[in-house]
Amino acid sequence: MMKRTAKKAPSLKALRARHDRLMRTFDKNRGYYYSHKNELLKKYKGKYVAIWDDSVVGIGSDVDELSERVYAEKGRKPVFFTLVAEHPQVVRFPSISLLRKPSHRA
């Protein structure tokens, strides 16, 4: 019978580094939207887009359906979802686990 070894939890420093890396990726994806906004308005005005790795990876009229589809394909990555409009509303979906200190309630 194989012995199970306990998985060591990542350090706070490692978690912060991962968070920072994910946020840089999200910001890069958001930057792609704003730097290509005019092109995207011509092609996708009134639609939701999902942007990952400097490209549009999904388009849809329902952001919930779009996010399910994109996350099923890409995994829980920091994808940027937004409505393509002159003054878009940014929609963020939590896709990473956040470290929380345990509550010490009585």
N, C-alpha and C positions, 0 to 999 in steps of 0.2 A: 504494500500500500504506500502511495506517495505521500510525503509530508507536505502540508501546505505551509507556505511562509507568508507571514503578514506583510502586506504591501505598505511600505513607508510613505507617509503623507508628504507631499512636497512642502518645502520650506516657504515661509512668508515671502522671502526674497525671490524665490522661483515663481511663486504665484504672481507677484507684482510684475516681474519681468515678462511673464506670459500675457498679463493684462495689458501692459504697455505695448507689446508687440501686436496684439489684436487690435488695440485702438489705433495704432499707426496704420494698420491695414485698412480699418474702417475709414479713417480720415483720407487715405489714398483713394479709396473707392468713391467717397463723397466728392473729393477733388476732381475725379474724372467726370462726374456728372456736371459739375459747374463749369469745367473747362470745355465741355462738349454740349452745353445746354442748347445752343442754337440749333445744332444738328439734330439733337434729340427731340426738340420741339417740332421740327419739320416732319419727323418720322413717327413720333409716338405721343403727340399732344393729347392729353386727356386719359392716357393709359398709365398704369404703374409699371415701373421698370425695376429690375434687380441688377445691380452692378457689382461685379466681382473681377478682380485681376485685370483692370483696365478694359473691360468690355461688358456689354449688356448680355446677361446670361438668362434673362427671362422677361417676358412682357405679359401683362394681363389687365383686365378691367376690375378684378377683385384682388385686393392685396393679400387677403387671407389665403386664397387659393394659390396665388403666386408664391407666397412664402413657403407654403407646404411643398409645392412642387420643387422650388429651388433648393430648399433644405434637404429634401429627399435625394436630390441629385448631388449636391455639393457637400452635404453634411452641415453641421452647425458652425459655419464660418461667419465672420463679420461682414456679411453682405449688406450693401446699402440699398434700401428700398425707398422709392419716392414716386410721387405722382408727377408726371411731366406736365408742367404748367408754368405760366409766366411767374406766378408766386406759389411754388409748390409747398405742400405740407409734408414734412419729413415724418416717416413712419419707422420707428425702431422696434425691433423684436429682440428680446433678450435671447442670446444664443450661447452665453457662457455662464458657467457657474461662478458665483461670487463668494469669496471667503467671508464668512460671518463669524463673529466671536460668539461662543455659546452663551446663552442667556442664563444667568444665575438667579432666577426668580424663586421665591420661596413657595 
